[in-house]
Amino acid sequence: MVPVTTLCLKNAIEAMPHGGNIFIDYELIQENRRIIVTFIDKGIGIDRNVLRYLVTPFYTSKDKEIGLGLTVKATKSFKNITE
């Protein structure tokens, strides 16, 4: 979960080039042993057309990235949780 959290924080920081606040909230769901983590920033936001591709491998809206970050981090984190 740490790599996904780190990547979400990095993205939030990059979305606020003039600074700002990032709020992190979590909810622990006892019944199915899950955690919902919410990141809130005042950044530029994600275009609706881009949002649906957020975890699609090799998709990126950044110039110098290959587009595997969130996909790989989320997959590895999920694997670690289930093992």
Phi and psi in degrees as GROMACS dihedral restraints (atoms count N, CA, C in turn):
[ dihedral_restraints ]
;  ai    aj    ak    al  type     phi  dphi    fc
    3     4     5     6     1   -61.1    20    10
    4     5     6     7     1   -44.8    20    10
    6     7     8     9     1   -61.6    20    10
    7     8     9    10     1   -38.5    20    10
    9    10    11    12     1   -66.4    20    10
   10    11    12    13     1   -42.9    20    10
   12    13    14    15     1   -60.9    20    10
   13    14    15    16     1   -45.0    20    10
   15    16    17    18     1   -60.9    20    10
   16    17    18    19     1   -44.5    20    10
   18    19    20    21     1   -66.2    20    10
   19    20    21    22     1   -40.3    20    10
   21    22    23    24     1   -63.7    20    10
   22    23    24    25     1   -40.2    20    10
   24    25    26    27     1   -64.3    20    10
   25    26    27    28     1   -43.3    20    10
   27    28    29    30     1   -59.1    20    10
   28    29    30    31     1   -46.0    20    10
   30    31    32    33     1   -63.6    20    10
   31    32    33    34     1   -40.1    20    10
   33    34    35    36     1   -63.9    20    10
   34    35    36    37     1   -42.1    20    10
   36    37    38    39     1   -63.3    20    10
   37    38    39    40     1   -44.2    20    10
   39    40    41    42     1   -65.4    20    10
   40    41    42    43     1   -26.9    20    10
   42    43    44    45     1   -78.3    20    10
   43    44    45    46     1    -8.0    20    10
   45    46    47    48     1  -124.2    20    10
   46    47    48    49     1    71.2    20    10
   48    49    50    51     1   -62.1    20    10
   49    50    51    52     1   -19.1    20    10
   51    52    53    54     1  -103.0    20    10
   52    53    54    55     1    14.5    20    10
   54    55    56    57     1    89.9    20    10
   55    56    57    58     1   175.9    20    10
   57    58    59    60     1   152.8    20    10
   58    59    60    61     1  -169.7    20    10
   60    61    62    63     1  -112.1    20    10
   61    62    63    64     1   146.4    20    10
   63    64    65    66     1  -121.1    20    10
   64    65    66    67     1   127.4    20    10
   66    67    68    69     1  -110.3    20    10
   67    68    69    70     1   134.9    20    10
   69    70    71    72     1  -120.1    20    10
   70    71    72    73     1   127.5    20    10
   72    73    74    75     1  -127.1    20    10
   73    74    75    76     1   152.7    20    10
   75    76    77    78     1  -141.0    20    10
   76    77    78    79     1   154.2    20    10
   78    79    80    81     1  -133.1    20    10
   79    80    81    82     1   125.8    20    10
   81    82    83    84     1   -95.3    20    10
   82    83    84    85     1   123.0    20    10
   84    85    86    87     1  -105.7    20    10
   85    86    87    88     1   103.6    20    10
   87    88    89    90     1   -64.1    20    10
   88    89    90    91     1   -40.4    20    10
   90    91    92    93     1   -55.2    20    10
   91    92    93    94     1   -44.5    20    10
   93    94    95    96     1  -117.2    20    10
   94    95    96    97     1    18.1    20    10
   96    97    98    99     1    52.6    20    10
   97    98    99   100     1    51.4    20    10
   99   100   101   102     1  -122.6    20    10
  100   101   102   103     1   158.6    20    10
  102   103   104   105     1  -125.5    20    10
  103   104   105   106     1   132.5    20    10
  105   106   107   108     1  -104.6    20    10
  106   107   108   109     1   120.0    20    10
  108   109   110   111     1  -111.0    20    10
  109   110   111   112     1   130.4    20    10
  111   112   113   114     1  -119.1    20    10
  112   113   114   115     1   129.9    20    10
  114   115   116   117     1  -109.8    20    10
  115   116   117   118     1   127.7    20    10
  117   118   119   120     1  -124.7    20    10
  118   119   120   121     1   125.8    20    10
  120   121   122   123     1  -135.8    20    10
  121   122   123   124     1   172.5    20    10
  123   124   125   126     1  -107.7    20    10
  124   125   126   127     1    35.3    20    10
  126   127   128   129     1   -76.7    20    10
  127   128   129   130     1  -170.0    20    10
  129   130   131   132     1   -73.4    20    10
  130   131   132   133     1   -13.3    20    10
  132   133   134   135     1    84.8    20    10
  133   134   135   136     1   173.2    20    10
  135   136   137   138     1  -112.1    20    10
  136   137   138   139     1   124.9    20    10
  138   139   140   141     1   -56.9    20    10
  139   140   141   142     1   139.5    20    10
  141   142   143   144     1   -56.7    20    10
  142   143   144   145     1   -35.3    20    10
  144   145   146   147     1   -69.3    20    10
  145   146   147   148     1   -25.8    20    10
  147   148   149   150     1   -86.8    20    10
  148   149   150   151     1   -32.3    20    10
  150   151   152   153     1   -54.3    20    10
  151   152   153   154     1   -40.3    20    10
  153   154   155   156     1   -70.0    20    10
  154   155   156   157     1   -15.7    20    10
  156   157   158   159     1  -100.2    20    10
  157   158   159   160     1     9.0    20    10
  159   160   161   162     1   -52.0    20    10
  160   161   162   163     1   -39.8    20    10
  162   163   164   165     1  -113.3    20    10
  163   164   165   166     1    22.4    20    10
  165   166   167   168     1   -79.8    20    10
  166   167   168   169     1   124.9    20    10
  168   169   170   171     1   -56.8    20    10
  169   170   171   172     1   138.0    20    10
  171   172   173   174     1    72.0    20    10
  172   173   174   175     1     4.2    20    10
  174   175   176   177     1   -92.2    20    10
  175   176   177   178     1   133.2    20    10
  177   178   179   180     1  -151.5    20    10
  178   179   180   181     1   152.5    20    10
  180   181   182   183     1  -106.2    20    10
  181   182   183   184     1     6.3    20    10
  183   184   185   186     1  -100.8    20    10
  184   185   186   187     1   149.5    20    10
  186   187   188   189     1   -68.7    20    10
  187   188   189   190     1   -43.6    20    10
  189   190   191   192     1  -112.7    20    10
  190   191   192   193     1    38.0    20    10
  192   193   194   195     1  -124.9    20    10
  193   194   195   196     1   158.5    20    10
  195   196   197   198     1  -101.8    20    10
  196   197   198   199     1    -8.4    20    10
  198   199   200   201     1    86.5    20    10
  199   200   201   202     1    27.1    20    10
  201   202   203   204     1  -109.9    20    10
  202   203   204   205     1    -8.4    20    10
  204   205   206   207     1   -47.4    20    10
  205   206   207   208     1   -70.9    20    10
  207   208   209   210     1   -67.3    20    10
  208   209   210   211     1   -36.0    20    10
  210   211   212   213     1   -61.4    20    10
  211   212   213   214     1   -50.8    20    10
  213   214   215   216     1   -67.8    20    10
  214   215   216   217     1   -45.5    20    10
  216   217   218   219     1   -61.8    20    10
  217   218   219   220     1   -43.9    20    10
  219   220   221   222     1   -65.9    20    10
  220   221   222   223     1   -41.3    20    10
  222   223   224   225     1   -64.4    20    10
  223   224   225   226     1   -46.1    20    10
  225   226   227   228     1   -64.0    20    10
  226   227   228   229     1   -40.9    20    10
  228   229   230   231     1   -64.9    20    10
  229   230   231   232     1   -42.2    20    10
  231   232   233   234     1   -63.5    20    10
  232   233   234   235     1   -40.9    20    10
  234   235   236   237     1   -61.8    20    10
  235   236   237   238     1   -44.1    20    10
  237   238   239   240     1   -63.9    20    10
  238   239   240   241     1   -34.6    20    10
  240   241   242   243     1   -69.1    20    10
  241   242   243   244     1   -38.9    20    10
  243   244   245   246     1   -81.8    20    10
  244   245   246   247     1   -16.5    20    10
